[in-house]
Amino acid sequence: MNLKIGDIQETALITLAIRASETNRPNARIKDFKAKEIIDSLGVDVSKYDPFMSHEGVVARTIMYKNELEKLIKQYPDALCINLGCGFDDKFVQVDNGKITWFDVDLPDILAVRRKIYKDRDRCVMKEGSAFESAWTKDLPQRSTTIVVMEGVLEYFTKEQVTTCLKMLCDSFEHGYLLAELHHPIMAKNTKHHDAVKYTNAQFQWGTKSGKEYLDLEPRLTMLSEQSYNVEMRKHSFRAKLFAFFLPFLNNRLAVYKW
């Protein structure tokens, strides 16, 4: 694997570093050996991307996304699944039931690097595409249900961009589910205080106090559930319990929608 630190977006380095370090732990809650391989190949110190609260948050969201995906895939075993803004995430291996069809979708420059790491597999293919334009959806296989995953993506979109994305998804797929990571409006003004993202050039954008605010942007959506990452984080450490008690609204959430 011939990778340099500049090949990988800094925000992607956060999740990769955390998943790699968690994989190294004796009682790892999640295991991502590909993330470990990527981080090891870079040969640089990425510890600044792995502070405690971000570490616990990424582990929690990985578990929660996996659980929600597994529930939906059990209900729709031959679903079309799309990881939109996939970066270097490999959710397919976590939830594959032997029947789903999966597409990892991202911008051309991201996929150019991703293809140095991953290969297309049976029922799991990389595809160039944007969250704001529908051209990439035109030649996808037809399924009765589509499941779209957007993890660590929407918090970097403006309100107008989120609206465009939601409309594109509802226009492109007759029936679907969206698993979306949401953040509080306070975070949009405080990127520089985030324990890991402050080391990057990324900037949080529009946030919501409730996932129901997405329904105002795209009335075809119905919100099925919304859970803070605190739900999972507080199971594992006292510090996370304190955070959940004193600042319950500040953590990101996983919201599930259907249309």
N, C-alpha and C positions, 0 to 999 in steps of 0.2 A: 504494500500500500504506500504509494508515493504522495504523501500529503504534507502541506506546510500550514502553519498557523493561519496564514491569510486566506487559505482556501475555504475556511469554515466561518460563517457569520458568528459574531461574538455572542449573540443571544443563543445560538445553537450550541456554542461551547459550554454555556451554563448547564443545559440539560444533559449534554454528553458527559461533562465532568462529574456531575452528580450521579448519573446512572452508573458510570464507571466506578466511582468510589464506593457506592452502595453495593455494587456487585462484588467488590473486594472484601466486604465485611463478612465475618464468620456466619452471622445469622441474617443474611441479606433478605430484605423484604421484597425486593425486586431484583431480577438478574438480567443484565443486558450485556452479553459478552461482545457484541459488535461495538457498543459504545466504549468498552474497555480497550478493544483492539484499536479503535480510532485514537483515543487519548494516548495510549502507549506509543502509537506510531508517530505522534507529533513530537514526542520527546522534550516537552517543555512543562514548566510548572504551571498548572491551571488551578491551583488551590484557591485563588481569589474568587473564582467562579463557583466555589462550593462552600459558602457560609452556612451556618446551621439552619436558619429559617428557610432559606431557599432550598436547601437539601431536603428538609422535611416536606416542603410544599411540593417539590417535583416528585418525590416518592409517593406522596398522598395522591396527587393527581394521576400518576401512572396507574396506581391501584384502582382508583375510582373510574377512570376511563375504561380500563380493562373490564371491570365489573359491569358497567353499563353496556358496553359493546357485546359482552357475552350474553346478557339478557336479551338484547335485540336480535342477535344472531340466532339464539335459540328459538325465538319467535318467527324469524325469517331466515331459515337456514341456507337459502340460495340467493341472498341479497347481493346487490351491487354495493360495495363499500368503497368510499373515497376518503383518503387522508389528504385534505386540501391544505396546502402549505406544510407539506410533510417534513421538509428539512431533512434531517438525518434520523428521523424516527422510524422504527420498524414494528408497528403495531400488528401487522399481519401475522407474524410468528406467535404472538401472544394469544390470538383468538381464532386462528384458522380451524375450521370444522371439516375441512376437506371438500366443501361445496361452494363457499362464497367466492365471488369474483372481486378482486381488490385492485385499486389504482392508487399509486402514490403520485400526487400531483403537486408541482411547484414550478417556479420560474426557470427559464433555460439555464441561467448561470448556476443556480442551486443544483439542478439535476446534473449538470456537467460534472460537478464534484461528487455528487451522490453516486454517479455511475462508476467512479473509481473505487467505491466501497461496496456497493450492492450490484447484483445482477438481476435482471428480470427472471421471475420464476413462474411456474405453472400457476395460473390464476392470480398472479401478483405482478403488475406491470407499472413501470414508471411512465409518466405522461406529462409533457410540458403544458402548463395552463396557468391562467390568472384567476384570482378570486373575484375579479370584476368583469370578466368577459366570458362568454359562453361557448366560444368556438370549439374548445377542447371537449365539450360535452356531446357534440353532434354525432360522433361515431362510436360512442360507448355502447356496449351490449344492452339490450332491453331487459329490465327486470321489473317485477311488480313493485318492489320496494328498494329505495336507495338510502343508504346510511352514510352521512357525511360527518367526518371528524375534523374539527378545527381546534387544535390544542396549541396554546402559546402563539396565536395568530391575531385574533380579533382585537386584543388590547393595544395593538399598534396601528389600528385603523381609526380614522375620523368617523364621526357620526354619518356623514355622507357616504363614506366608503363602506361602512357596515350596511347601510341601506341598499347600496348597489349590489353588494354581495348577496344579501338575503333575497332580493328580487331575482337575481340571476339564478340562484338555486331553485327557487319556486317555479320560475319560468322553464327551467331546463329539465326538471324531473317531476313527473305527475304526482307521485307520492314519495315522501321521504321523511327522514329523521335527521336532525342536526344536533350533534354534541358540541357545545360551544363553551370555551373558557371565557368567563366574564370577570371584570374587575371594577372596583369602586371608583367614582369620580375623583376622590382625593388622590388616588394614585396617578392620575393623569397630570397632576401638578407637582408630583413628588418623585419623579423618576430618579433624581439625583440622590434620594434617600434610600432607594431600594438596595438591599445588601449585596446583590450581585449585578443587577442591570446597570447600576451606577458606574461600573467599570467598562461599559460599552457605549457606543454612540447612539443606541436605540432610545426612542422617546415614547412613553405611554401616551395614548390618545384618549378618545372619548370613553368614559366609563358609565356604569349604571348602578343605581342603588338596588334595583330589582330587575331580574330577567324579563319581567313583564313589559319593560320599556321597549323590548324588541318587537312586541306585538303592535306597537304604534307605528313602527317603521315598515312592517310587512304584515298586513292583516290576515294573510293566508296561514300564518303560523299559529299554532296552539302550544303553550308551554306545558309540558308534562311534569317536570320536576326541576328543582334548583337546590343544590347543596354546596355549602362552603367546604373548602378543603380542610377546615377545622374539624369536620366530622371524622375524617380519617387521621389527621395529624395528632389530635389529642389522645388517641389510643396509644401513642408510642413514646411520649416524653412529657415530663412535668412542665418544661418551658413552653411547649406547644399548648398545654392546658391553660397556662397563664395567659398566653397570647389570645386564645379563643375566648377566655373569660373577660379580659380587659379591652380587647380590640376586635370583637367578633366580626365587625363589618369590613375590616381592612383586608382580610384574606380573599383570594380569588375563589370563584365558584364554578361548578360544572352545571350548566343548564341543558336540558334535553327538550327539544322542540319537535313537533311533527307538522306536516302540511299535507 
